Amino acid sequence: MADSPLVWWRRQGLRSRLTVAASAVLALALALSASVLLSVLERALMDTVDESTLAQAQAVRVAADAGTLTSPITTHDGTVVQVIDARGRITHVTYGTDRLVPLLDADARAKVLANGEATLLDGRPYAIPGFLRAIVLSADHGQTVVAARPIGEIQTSLVTAGRVLLVGTPVLIVLLAVASWLMIGRTLRPIAALRRGAADITHTARSRRLPVPQSLDEVHSLATTLNDMLARLEEAEQRQRALVSDAAHELRSPLASIRLQLEVALGHPDGQDWRETAEGVLEDTMRLSRLAEDLLALARLDERGGVPARREPVDLDEVVRRTVDRYAEVRLTACAPVVVRGDALDLGRVLTNLLDNAVRHTSSKVEVALTADGVLTVTDDGPGIPEADRERVFNRFTRLDSGRSRDEGGTGLGLAIVRETVRAHGGTVTLEDAAPGLRAVVHLPPTI
């Protein structure tokens, strides 16, 4: 079954479609222009003939009114003139004009007089080749002046002009089609270069970039945008690989510990304290569970692309109170009513991670405060973090030397989850010196 014209058209290349469209538009424009040109030219030439004929007719009428007509009547531009008296007889004519049969009968003369405009007349019955433009004027004593001029030269000129346009228009269309084909091909050349560059980018050549044309046009913007996208994809892939590598490294330690404890217990069952072994295995299992939960939280954040799971009004003060109530060693010093837009579960996890981190490192107390402008602070009196490391600890799987032991229980992902969640809610998080201790400051924009 043959494809429909629309399907065939859509399957053509962009270069072909643009060339055909440009040529079609030009052909239509040239055809309309040629039609208008011929119409205007014909009207202008006819007006010139009518004006000349009217001038001759008026001169003859003046002579007829004055009784000074010559026989034959003399004209300088080939105008044919007949003077007809009140009884319909032809009294004066130009040389070679019929003296017996008027060019226009009485009814036709009356009609032309009433309209006041020239009329078209076939001259062949009067031994005049071609058509004539005839004008009728009334003179004194019931006389009528009929003046006519052949328009054969005008018709010949119009036919010649039409033939020139008929031949020249297709030539112009062909020339434009060729020029359009070349220009469009040159314009699309950078896009072809982009396509070849994209085809060369494989899993073994991720760092390559698409060629950027020198011209500051839309293709330049497209290439720059695509290169920025490739850079972001490469960065995301590198982060993913680093996450997988770090996760594998973190999983190896508790799995190796569980395996070692079980192998020792099975190898020496009689001298083994099975309760102690179970507690050790449970501790490592809980560590694996926390790591899996943190990895899942990070995966969800990456999947959403920095956008909260929900955007709904959240009473941040209620979230703070509920979370703080789960920690006996944490004191809530201030809690102003604040409403933000986001996900209550994610915001609760932010505070939970900050409190877990503060409780893990504090010496005696942890204080939480929430102000009306959406500033949440968590302060501990522990050893704190050196200023040079306060930004680095937000990276994934980053833990300072003092927090690397298994007994500390951290996965190195808590602060990373905090920062990415706060960013998704349009806020910021920083670490400050509490002298002594550390203060985590979270800024969340409250709703108006």
The 8 nearest C-alpha neighbors of each residue, nearest first, counted from 0:
[[1, 2, 3, 6, 4, 7, 5, 10],
 [2, 0, 3, 4, 7, 6, 5, 8],
 [3, 1, 6, 7, 4, 0, 5, 8],
 [2, 4, 6, 5, 7, 1, 8, 0],
 [5, 3, 7, 6, 8, 2, 9, 1],
 [4, 6, 8, 3, 7, 9, 2, 10],
 [7, 5, 9, 3, 8, 4, 2, 10],
 [6, 8, 4, 10, 5, 9, 2, 3],
 [9, 7, 5, 6, 10, 11, 4, 16],
 [10, 8, 6, 7, 11, 5, 12, 16],
 [11, 9, 7, 8, 6, 12, 5, 13],
 [12, 10, 8, 9, 15, 16, 13, 7],
 [11, 13, 15, 14, 16, 10, 9, 17],
 [12, 14, 16, 15, 17, 11, 18, 187],
 [13, 15, 17, 12, 16, 18, 183, 184],
 [16, 14, 18, 12, 13, 17, 19, 11],
 [15, 17, 13, 19, 18, 14, 20, 12],
 [16, 18, 20, 14, 19, 15, 21, 13],
 [19, 17, 15, 21, 16, 20, 179, 180],
 [20, 18, 22, 16, 21, 17, 23, 15],
 [19, 21, 17, 23, 22, 18, 16, 24],
 [22, 20, 24, 18, 23, 19, 17, 25],
 [23, 21, 25, 19, 24, 20, 176, 26],
 [24, 22, 26, 20, 25, 21, 19, 27],
 [23, 25, 21, 27, 22, 26, 28, 20],
 [24, 26, 28, 22, 23, 27, 29, 21],
 [27, 25, 23, 29, 28, 24, 22, 30],
 [28, 26, 30, 24, 25, 29, 31, 23],
 [27, 29, 25, 31, 26, 30, 32, 24],
 [30, 28, 32, 26, 31, 27, 33, 25],
 [31, 29, 33, 27, 32, 28, 26, 34],
 [30, 32, 34, 28, 29, 33, 35, 27],
 [33, 31, 29, 35, 30, 34, 36, 28],
 [34, 32, 36, 30, 35, 31, 29, 37],
 [33, 35, 31, 37, 36, 32, 38, 30],
 [34, 36, 38, 32, 33, 37, 39, 31],
 [37, 35, 33, 39, 34, 38, 32, 40],
 [38, 36, 40, 34, 39, 35, 41, 33],
 [37, 39, 35, 41, 36, 40, 42, 34],
 [38, 40, 42, 36, 41, 37, 35, 43],
 [39, 41, 37, 43, 42, 38, 36, 44],
 [42, 40, 38, 44, 39, 43, 37, 45],
 [43, 41, 39, 45, 40, 44, 46, 38],
 [42, 44, 46, 40, 45, 41, 39, 47],
 [45, 43, 47, 41, 46, 42, 40, 48],
 [44, 46, 48, 42, 47, 43, 41, 49],
 [45, 47, 49, 43, 44, 48, 42, 50],
 [48, 46, 44, 50, 45, 49, 51, 43],
 [47, 49, 45, 51, 46, 50, 52, 44],
 [50, 48, 46, 52, 47, 51, 53, 45],
 [49, 51, 53, 47, 48, 52, 46, 54],
 [52, 50, 54, 48, 53, 49, 47, 55],
 [53, 51, 49, 55, 54, 50, 48, 56],
 [52, 54, 56, 50, 55, 51, 49, 57],
 [53, 55, 51, 57, 52, 56, 50, 58],
 [54, 56, 58, 52, 53, 57, 59, 51],
 [57, 55, 53, 59, 58, 54, 146, 60],
 [56, 58, 60, 54, 59, 55, 53, 61],
 [59, 57, 55, 61, 56, 60, 54, 62],
 [60, 58, 62, 56, 57, 61, 63, 55],
 [61, 59, 63, 57, 62, 58, 138, 64],
 [60, 62, 64, 58, 63, 59, 57, 65],
 [61, 63, 65, 59, 67, 68, 60, 64],
 [64, 62, 60, 66, 65, 61, 68, 59],
 [65, 63, 61, 62, 139, 66, 60, 138],
 [64, 66, 62, 63, 67, 61, 68, 60],
 [67, 65, 63, 64, 68, 62, 61, 69],
 [68, 66, 62, 65, 63, 69, 64, 61],
 [69, 67, 62, 63, 66, 70, 72, 59],
 [70, 68, 72, 71, 67, 73, 91, 62],
 [71, 69, 72, 91, 68, 92, 93, 73],
 [70, 72, 93, 94, 92, 69, 73, 91],
 [73, 71, 93, 70, 69, 92, 74, 91],
 [72, 74, 93, 71, 75, 94, 69, 70],
 [75, 73, 76, 78, 77, 72, 55, 93],
 [74, 76, 77, 73, 78, 55, 72, 79],
 [77, 75, 78, 74, 51, 148, 52, 55],
 [78, 76, 75, 74, 79, 148, 149, 147],
 [77, 79, 148, 76, 147, 74, 80, 52],
 [78, 80, 147, 146, 93, 148, 77, 96],
 [81, 79, 146, 92, 93, 145, 78, 147],
 [80, 82, 92, 145, 91, 144, 83, 146],
 [83, 81, 144, 91, 90, 89, 143, 92],
 [84, 82, 89, 143, 88, 142, 87, 90],
 [85, 83, 142, 87, 86, 88, 141, 143],
 [84, 86, 141, 142, 87, 83, 140, 88],
 [87, 85, 84, 88, 83, 141, 142, 89],
 [88, 86, 84, 85, 83, 89, 105, 101],
 [87, 89, 83, 84, 86, 90, 85, 99],
 [88, 90, 83, 82, 98, 91, 84, 87],
 [91, 89, 82, 83, 88, 84, 92, 81],
 [90, 92, 82, 81, 89, 70, 71, 72],
 [93, 91, 81, 80, 71, 72, 96, 82],
 [94, 92, 72, 71, 80, 96, 79, 73],
 [93, 95, 71, 96, 92, 72, 73, 79],
 [96, 94, 93, 97, 92, 79, 98, 71],
 [97, 95, 94, 93, 92, 98, 79, 80],
 [96, 98, 99, 100, 95, 125, 101, 92],
 [99, 97, 89, 100, 96, 92, 101, 90],
 [98, 100, 97, 101, 89, 88, 96, 90],
 [101, 99, 97, 98, 102, 89, 125, 103],
 [102, 100, 103, 104, 99, 89, 81, 97],
 [101, 103, 100, 104, 145, 125, 81, 120],
 [104, 102, 101, 107, 108, 105, 145, 106],
 [105, 103, 107, 106, 108, 101, 102, 100],
 [104, 106, 108, 107, 109, 103, 87, 110],
 [107, 105, 109, 108, 104, 110, 103, 111],
 [108, 106, 110, 104, 109, 105, 103, 111],
 [109, 107, 105, 111, 106, 110, 103, 104],
 [108, 110, 112, 106, 107, 111, 113, 105],
 [111, 109, 107, 113, 112, 108, 106, 114],
 [112, 110, 114, 108, 113, 109, 115, 107],
 [111, 113, 109, 115, 110, 114, 135, 108],
 [112, 114, 110, 111, 115, 109, 116, 108],
 [115, 113, 111, 116, 112, 110, 117, 109],
 [114, 116, 112, 113, 111, 117, 135, 134],
 [117, 115, 114, 111, 118, 134, 112, 113],
 [118, 116, 134, 133, 132, 49, 111, 119],
 [117, 119, 133, 132, 120, 116, 134, 111],
 [120, 118, 132, 131, 133, 130, 121, 117],
 [119, 121, 131, 130, 122, 132, 118, 133],
 [122, 120, 130, 123, 131, 129, 119, 124],
 [121, 123, 127, 130, 125, 124, 129, 128],
 [122, 124, 127, 126, 128, 125, 121, 129],
 [125, 123, 126, 122, 121, 127, 128, 102],
 [124, 126, 123, 122, 127, 97, 102, 96],
 [125, 127, 123, 124, 128, 122, 97, 96],
 [126, 128, 122, 123, 125, 129, 124, 130],
 [129, 127, 123, 122, 126, 130, 151, 149],
 [130, 128, 151, 122, 123, 121, 127, 149],
 [129, 131, 121, 122, 120, 149, 150, 151],
 [132, 130, 149, 120, 148, 150, 147, 119],
 [131, 133, 119, 147, 148, 118, 120, 117],
 [132, 134, 147, 118, 117, 146, 131, 119],
 [135, 133, 117, 146, 145, 147, 53, 118],
 [134, 136, 145, 144, 112, 111, 108, 146],
 [137, 135, 144, 143, 138, 112, 145, 134],
 [136, 138, 143, 142, 144, 135, 139, 141],
 [139, 137, 142, 143, 60, 64, 141, 136],
 [138, 140, 64, 141, 142, 137, 63, 143],
 [139, 141, 142, 138, 85, 84, 64, 143],
 [142, 140, 85, 139, 84, 138, 143, 137],
 [141, 143, 84, 138, 85, 83, 140, 139],
 [144, 142, 137, 83, 138, 82, 136, 84],
 [143, 145, 82, 136, 135, 81, 137, 60],
 [146, 144, 135, 81, 80, 134, 82, 143],
 [145, 147, 80, 134, 56, 133, 79, 52],
 [148, 146, 133, 79, 132, 78, 131, 134],
 [147, 149, 78, 131, 132, 79, 150, 52],
 [150, 148, 131, 151, 130, 132, 147, 129],
 [151, 149, 153, 152, 131, 130, 154, 148],
 [150, 152, 154, 153, 129, 149, 155, 130],
 [153, 151, 155, 154, 150, 156, 149, 157],
 [154, 152, 156, 150, 155, 151, 157, 44],
 [153, 155, 157, 151, 156, 152, 158, 150],
 [154, 156, 152, 158, 153, 157, 151, 159],
 [157, 155, 153, 159, 154, 158, 152, 160],
 [156, 158, 154, 160, 159, 155, 161, 153],
 [157, 159, 161, 155, 156, 160, 154, 162],
 [160, 158, 156, 162, 161, 157, 155, 163],
 [159, 161, 157, 163, 162, 158, 156, 164],
 [162, 160, 158, 164, 159, 163, 165, 157],
 [163, 161, 165, 159, 164, 160, 166, 158],
 [162, 164, 160, 166, 165, 161, 167, 159],
 [163, 165, 167, 161, 162, 166, 168, 160],
 [166, 164, 162, 163, 167, 168, 161, 169],
 [165, 167, 163, 164, 168, 162, 169, 170],
 [168, 166, 164, 170, 169, 165, 163, 171],
 [167, 169, 171, 170, 164, 166, 165, 172],
 [170, 168, 172, 171, 167, 173, 166, 165],
 [171, 169, 167, 173, 168, 172, 174, 166],
 [172, 170, 174, 168, 169, 173, 175, 167],
 [171, 173, 169, 175, 170, 174, 176, 22],
 [172, 174, 176, 170, 175, 171, 169, 177],
 [175, 173, 171, 177, 176, 172, 178, 170],
 [174, 176, 178, 172, 177, 173, 179, 171],
 [177, 175, 173, 179, 174, 178, 22, 180],
 [176, 178, 180, 174, 175, 179, 173, 181],
 [177, 179, 175, 181, 180, 176, 182, 174],
 [180, 178, 176, 182, 181, 177, 18, 183],
 [179, 181, 177, 183, 178, 182, 18, 184],
 [182, 180, 184, 178, 179, 183, 185, 177],
 [181, 183, 185, 179, 184, 180, 178, 186],
 [184, 182, 186, 180, 185, 181, 179, 187],
 [185, 183, 181, 187, 182, 186, 180, 188],
 [184, 186, 182, 188, 183, 187, 181, 189],
 [185, 187, 183, 184, 188, 182, 189, 190],
 [188, 186, 184, 190, 185, 189, 183, 191],
 [187, 189, 191, 185, 190, 186, 184, 192],
 [190, 188, 192, 191, 187, 193, 212, 186],
 [189, 191, 193, 187, 192, 188, 194, 218],
 [190, 192, 194, 188, 193, 189, 195, 187],
 [191, 193, 189, 195, 190, 194, 196, 188],
 [194, 192, 190, 196, 191, 195, 209, 197],
 [193, 195, 191, 197, 192, 196, 198, 190],
 [196, 194, 198, 192, 197, 193, 191, 199],
 [195, 197, 193, 199, 209, 194, 198, 192],
 [196, 198, 194, 200, 199, 195, 193, 209],
 [197, 199, 195, 196, 200, 194, 201, 193],
 [200, 198, 196, 197, 201, 195, 204, 207],
 [201, 199, 197, 204, 198, 205, 207, 196],
 [202, 200, 204, 203, 199, 205, 198, 197],
 [201, 203, 204, 205, 200, 206, 199, 207],
 [202, 204, 201, 205, 200, 206, 207, 199],
 [205, 203, 201, 200, 206, 202, 207, 199],
 [206, 204, 207, 202, 203, 200, 201, 233],
 [205, 207, 204, 208, 233, 230, 200, 229],
 [208, 206, 205, 204, 200, 209, 199, 196],
 [209, 207, 226, 210, 206, 229, 196, 200],
 [208, 210, 196, 193, 226, 211, 197, 222],
 [209, 211, 193, 212, 208, 196, 192, 222],
 [210, 212, 222, 219, 209, 213, 223, 189],
 [213, 211, 219, 214, 189, 210, 218, 215],
 [212, 214, 215, 211, 219, 216, 210, 218],
 [213, 215, 212, 216, 219, 218, 211, 217],
 [216, 214, 219, 213, 217, 220, 212, 218],
 [215, 217, 219, 218, 214, 220, 212, 213],
 [216, 218, 220, 219, 221, 215, 222, 214],
 [219, 217, 221, 220, 216, 222, 190, 189],
 [218, 220, 222, 216, 217, 221, 212, 215],
 [221, 219, 217, 223, 218, 222, 224, 216],
 [222, 220, 218, 224, 219, 223, 225, 217],
 [223, 221, 225, 219, 224, 211, 220, 218],
 [224, 222, 220, 226, 221, 225, 219, 227],
 [223, 225, 227, 221, 226, 222, 220, 228],
 [224, 226, 228, 222, 227, 223, 221, 229],
 [227, 225, 229, 223, 228, 224, 208, 222],
 [226, 228, 230, 224, 225, 229, 223, 231],
 [227, 229, 225, 231, 226, 230, 232, 224],
 [230, 228, 226, 232, 231, 227, 233, 225],
 [231, 229, 227, 233, 228, 232, 234, 226],
 [232, 230, 234, 228, 233, 229, 235, 227],
 [233, 231, 235, 229, 234, 230, 236, 228],
 [232, 234, 236, 230, 231, 235, 229, 237],
 [233, 235, 231, 237, 232, 236, 230, 238],
 [236, 234, 232, 238, 237, 233, 231, 239],
 [237, 235, 239, 233, 238, 234, 232, 240],
 [236, 238, 234, 240, 239, 235, 241, 233],
 [239, 237, 241, 235, 236, 240, 242, 234],
 [238, 240, 236, 242, 237, 241, 235, 243],
 [241, 239, 237, 243, 242, 238, 244, 236],
 [240, 242, 238, 244, 239, 243, 245, 237],
 [243, 241, 239, 245, 240, 244, 246, 238],
 [242, 244, 246, 240, 241, 245, 247, 239],
 [245, 243, 241, 247, 242, 246, 240, 248],
 [244, 246, 248, 242, 247, 243, 241, 249],
 [245, 247, 249, 243, 248, 244, 242, 250],
 [248, 246, 250, 244, 245, 249, 243, 251],
 [247, 249, 245, 251, 246, 250, 244, 252],
 [250, 248, 246, 247, 251, 252, 245, 253],
 [251, 249, 247, 248, 252, 253, 246, 254],
 [250, 252, 248, 254, 249, 253, 255, 247],
 [251, 253, 255, 254, 250, 249, 256, 248],
 [254, 252, 256, 283, 255, 251, 250, 257],
 [255, 253, 257, 251, 256, 252, 258, 250],
 [254, 256, 258, 252, 253, 257, 251, 259],
 [255, 257, 253, 259, 254, 258, 260, 252],
 [258, 256, 254, 260, 280, 255, 259, 253],
 [257, 259, 255, 261, 256, 260, 262, 254],
 [260, 258, 256, 262, 261, 257, 255, 263],
 [261, 259, 263, 257, 262, 258, 264, 256],
 [260, 262, 264, 258, 263, 259, 265, 257],
 [261, 263, 259, 265, 264, 260, 266, 258],
 [264, 262, 266, 260, 261, 265, 267, 259],
 [265, 263, 261, 267, 268, 262, 266, 271],
 [266, 264, 262, 268, 263, 267, 261, 271],
 [265, 267, 263, 264, 262, 268, 261, 269],
 [266, 268, 264, 265, 269, 270, 263, 271],
 [269, 267, 271, 265, 264, 270, 266, 263],
 [268, 270, 267, 271, 272, 264, 266, 265],
 [271, 269, 268, 267, 272, 264, 273, 266],
 [270, 272, 268, 269, 264, 273, 267, 276],
 [271, 273, 275, 274, 276, 270, 264, 268],
 [274, 272, 276, 275, 271, 277, 264, 268],
 [273, 275, 277, 276, 272, 278, 279, 271],
 [276, 274, 278, 273, 272, 277, 279, 271],
 [275, 277, 273, 279, 274, 278, 280, 272],
 [278, 276, 274, 280, 279, 275, 281, 273],
 [279, 277, 281, 275, 276, 280, 282, 274],
 [278, 280, 282, 276, 281, 277, 275, 283],
 [279, 281, 277, 283, 257, 282, 278, 284],
 [282, 280, 284, 278, 279, 283, 277, 285],
 [283, 281, 279, 285, 284, 280, 278, 286],
 [282, 284, 286, 280, 253, 285, 281, 287],
 [283, 285, 281, 287, 286, 282, 280, 288],
 [286, 284, 288, 282, 287, 283, 281, 289],
 [285, 287, 283, 289, 284, 288, 290, 282],
 [286, 288, 284, 290, 285, 289, 291, 283],
 [287, 289, 285, 291, 286, 290, 284, 292],
 [290, 288, 292, 286, 291, 287, 285, 293],
 [289, 291, 287, 293, 288, 292, 410, 294],
 [292, 290, 294, 288, 289, 293, 295, 287],
 [291, 293, 295, 289, 290, 294, 296, 288],
 [294, 292, 296, 290, 295, 291, 289, 297],
 [293, 295, 291, 297, 296, 292, 298, 290],
 [294, 296, 298, 292, 293, 297, 291, 299],
 [297, 295, 293, 299, 294, 298, 292, 300],
 [298, 296, 300, 294, 299, 295, 301, 293],
 [297, 299, 295, 301, 296, 300, 302, 294],
 [300, 298, 302, 296, 297, 301, 303, 295],
 [299, 301, 297, 303, 302, 298, 305, 296],
 [302, 300, 304, 298, 299, 303, 297, 305],
 [301, 303, 299, 304, 300, 298, 305, 297],
 [304, 302, 300, 306, 301, 305, 299, 307],
 [305, 303, 301, 302, 306, 300, 423, 299],
 [304, 306, 423, 303, 300, 301, 307, 419],
 [305, 307, 423, 303, 304, 308, 424, 300],
 [308, 306, 309, 423, 341, 342, 424, 310],
 [307, 309, 342, 306, 310, 303, 341, 345],
 [310, 308, 342, 307, 341, 311, 306, 340],
 [311, 309, 341, 340, 342, 307, 312, 308],
 [310, 312, 340, 341, 309, 313, 342, 339],
 [311, 313, 340, 339, 338, 341, 314, 310],
 [312, 314, 339, 338, 315, 340, 343, 311],
 [315, 313, 338, 317, 316, 337, 318, 339],
 [314, 316, 318, 317, 337, 313, 338, 319],
 [315, 317, 319, 318, 314, 336, 337, 334],
 [318, 316, 320, 319, 315, 314, 321, 336],
 [317, 319, 315, 321, 316, 320, 347, 322],
 [320, 318, 316, 322, 317, 321, 323, 315],
 [319, 321, 317, 323, 322, 318, 324, 316],
 [322, 320, 318, 324, 319, 323, 317, 325],
 [321, 323, 319, 324, 320, 325, 318, 351],
 [322, 324, 320, 325, 326, 321, 319, 329],
 [323, 325, 321, 322, 326, 320, 327, 329],
 [326, 324, 323, 322, 327, 321, 329, 320],
 [327, 325, 329, 324, 328, 323, 322, 354],
 [326, 328, 329, 325, 324, 330, 323, 365],
 [327, 329, 326, 364, 365, 330, 358, 363],
 [328, 330, 365, 326, 327, 366, 323, 364],
 [331, 329, 366, 332, 365, 367, 328, 323],
 [332, 330, 367, 333, 366, 368, 329, 323],
 [331, 333, 368, 367, 330, 366, 334, 369],
 [334, 332, 368, 369, 331, 335, 370, 367],
 [333, 335, 369, 368, 316, 370, 336, 332],
 [334, 336, 371, 370, 369, 337, 333, 316],
 [337, 335, 316, 371, 334, 338, 314, 315],
 [336, 338, 315, 371, 316, 314, 335, 373],
 [339, 337, 314, 313, 445, 315, 446, 312],
 [340, 338, 445, 446, 313, 312, 341, 444],
 [341, 339, 312, 311, 310, 313, 446, 338],
 [340, 342, 310, 311, 309, 424, 307, 343],
 [341, 343, 309, 345, 344, 310, 307, 346],
 [342, 344, 346, 345, 313, 347, 341, 318],
 [345, 343, 347, 346, 342, 348, 318, 349],
 [344, 346, 348, 347, 342, 343, 349, 420],
 [347, 345, 349, 343, 348, 344, 342, 350],
 [346, 348, 344, 350, 349, 345, 343, 318],
 [347, 349, 351, 345, 346, 350, 352, 344],
 [350, 348, 417, 346, 347, 352, 351, 353],
 [349, 351, 353, 347, 348, 352, 354, 346],
 [352, 350, 348, 354, 353, 349, 355, 347],
 [351, 353, 355, 349, 354, 350, 413, 348],
 [354, 352, 350, 356, 351, 355, 357, 349],
 [353, 355, 357, 351, 356, 352, 358, 350],
 [356, 354, 352, 358, 357, 353, 359, 351],
 [355, 357, 359, 353, 354, 358, 352, 360],
 [358, 356, 354, 359, 360, 355, 379, 361],
 [359, 357, 355, 361, 360, 356, 354, 365],
 [358, 360, 356, 357, 355, 361, 407, 354],
 [359, 361, 381, 357, 358, 356, 362, 382],
 [362, 360, 381, 380, 379, 358, 357, 363],
 [361, 363, 381, 380, 364, 360, 379, 382],
 [364, 362, 361, 380, 365, 381, 379, 328],
 [363, 365, 379, 328, 361, 380, 362, 329],
 [366, 364, 379, 329, 378, 330, 328, 357],
 [365, 367, 330, 378, 377, 329, 331, 332],
 [368, 366, 377, 331, 376, 332, 330, 378],
 [367, 369, 333, 376, 332, 375, 334, 331],
 [370, 368, 375, 334, 333, 374, 335, 376],
 [371, 369, 335, 374, 372, 373, 334, 368],
 [370, 372, 335, 373, 337, 336, 369, 374],
 [373, 371, 370, 374, 445, 337, 444, 443],
 [372, 374, 443, 371, 445, 370, 442, 444],
 [375, 373, 442, 370, 441, 369, 372, 443],
 [376, 374, 369, 441, 368, 440, 373, 442],
 [377, 375, 440, 368, 439, 367, 441, 378],
 [376, 378, 367, 439, 438, 366, 440, 368],
 [377, 379, 438, 366, 365, 437, 376, 439],
 [378, 380, 365, 436, 361, 437, 357, 381],
 [381, 436, 379, 361, 435, 362, 364, 437],
 [380, 382, 361, 436, 362, 360, 383, 379],
 [381, 383, 436, 384, 380, 435, 360, 361],
 [384, 382, 436, 437, 381, 385, 432, 435],
 [383, 385, 389, 386, 388, 382, 437, 432],
 [386, 384, 387, 388, 389, 383, 432, 382],
 [385, 387, 389, 388, 384, 432, 390, 431],
 [386, 388, 385, 389, 390, 391, 384, 392],
 [389, 387, 391, 386, 385, 390, 392, 384],
 [390, 388, 386, 391, 392, 387, 430, 384],
 [391, 389, 388, 392, 393, 387, 394, 430],
 [390, 392, 388, 393, 389, 394, 397, 387],
 [393, 391, 394, 397, 390, 389, 388, 398],
 [392, 394, 415, 414, 391, 390, 395, 418],
 [395, 393, 392, 415, 397, 391, 396, 414],
 [394, 396, 412, 397, 415, 411, 393, 242],
 [397, 395, 411, 412, 398, 394, 410, 245],
 [396, 398, 411, 392, 395, 394, 399, 391],
 [399, 397, 411, 402, 403, 396, 392, 400],
 [398, 400, 401, 402, 403, 397, 392, 388],
 [399, 401, 402, 403, 398, 404, 397, 384],
 [402, 400, 399, 403, 404, 398, 407, 360],
 [401, 403, 400, 399, 404, 398, 407, 409],
 [402, 404, 400, 401, 398, 405, 399, 407],
 [405, 403, 406, 407, 402, 401, 408, 400],
 [404, 406, 407, 408, 403, 409, 402, 286],
 [405, 407, 408, 404, 409, 403, 402, 282],
 [408, 406, 405, 404, 409, 402, 359, 403],
 [407, 409, 406, 405, 286, 410, 404, 402],
 [410, 408, 411, 407, 402, 405, 403, 413],
 [411, 409, 412, 290, 396, 408, 413, 289],
 [410, 412, 396, 397, 398, 409, 413, 395],
 [413, 411, 415, 395, 396, 410, 414, 416],
 [414, 412, 416, 415, 352, 411, 417, 410],
 [413, 415, 417, 393, 416, 412, 418, 392],
 [416, 414, 393, 412, 418, 417, 413, 395],
 [417, 415, 413, 414, 419, 418, 420, 412],
 [416, 418, 414, 349, 420, 415, 419, 421],
 [419, 417, 421, 415, 420, 416, 422, 428],
 [418, 420, 422, 416, 421, 417, 423, 415],
 [421, 419, 423, 417, 422, 418, 416, 424],
 [420, 422, 424, 426, 418, 423, 419, 427],
 [423, 421, 425, 419, 426, 424, 420, 427],
 [422, 424, 305, 306, 420, 421, 425, 307],
 [425, 423, 421, 422, 426, 341, 307, 420],
 [424, 426, 422, 423, 421, 443, 444, 427],
 [427, 425, 443, 422, 421, 442, 424, 444],
 [428, 426, 442, 441, 421, 422, 429, 443],
 [427, 429, 441, 440, 418, 442, 421, 426],
 [430, 428, 440, 439, 431, 441, 427, 390],
 [429, 431, 439, 438, 389, 440, 437, 432],
 [432, 430, 438, 437, 433, 439, 429, 440],
 [431, 433, 437, 434, 438, 436, 383, 430],
 [432, 434, 437, 436, 435, 438, 431, 378],
 [435, 433, 436, 432, 437, 380, 383, 431],
 [434, 436, 433, 380, 381, 437, 382, 383],
 [435, 437, 380, 383, 381, 433, 379, 382],
 [436, 438, 383, 433, 432, 379, 378, 431],
 [437, 439, 378, 431, 433, 377, 430, 432],
 [438, 440, 430, 377, 376, 429, 431, 378],
 [441, 439, 376, 429, 428, 375, 430, 438],
 [440, 442, 428, 375, 374, 427, 376, 443],
 [443, 441, 374, 427, 426, 373, 428, 375],
 [442, 444, 426, 373, 445, 374, 441, 425],
 [445, 443, 373, 426, 339, 446, 442, 425],
 [446, 444, 339, 338, 373, 443, 337, 447],
 [445, 447, 339, 338, 444, 340, 312, 337],
 [446, 445, 338, 339, 444, 337, 340, 372]]
